[in-house]
Every structure is written in structure tokens, then in C-alpha cells.
Amino acid sequence: MADFDEELDASGLNCPLPILRAKKALAALDSGKVLHIIATDPGSVKDFEAFSKQTGNELLESKEEGGKFHFLIKKA
């Protein structure tokens, strides 16, 4: 996994909470910083793809590992 600046563990949370928490976490980061999100909601894969398109933040990585979903989002 690539380097990241902040980590957000949204395990156990269902849509839309992982997105809302990520939005808040990204707001606190400087431009160019990377947020690593861990989620357990399978719907979060499509949610974070849509979120990235809508917000202009770059989805660097999206993968599933051991029943958890990992996302790396770079703040625009």
C-alpha cells in the first residue's frame, strides 16, 4: 500500500457514514495529502468512486482485503 498521511477506520459503519467521515477528515487535510480509509460496507466501493468524481479528490487505490475495503484518496 502506498504512503498516506491520515488514516480513517470506518469499519462497521454503513452508508453514508464512511463517506461523511471521509469528507470531514479530508477537509482537515492540506491539498495533496492522502487519506487511507478502511471500511467494511461493500457499498463503499461504489460510494467512494462517486465521491471522488463529485469532489475532484483523486481515488488512488481501492482494494478489498480480508473482508475489509481499503481506499486511498488524495485531496485535490
Secondary structure, 3 states (H helix, E strand, C coil): CCCCCEEEEECCCCCCHHHHHHHHHHHCCCCCCEEEEEECCCCHHHHHHHHHHHHCCEEEEEEEECCEEEEEEECC
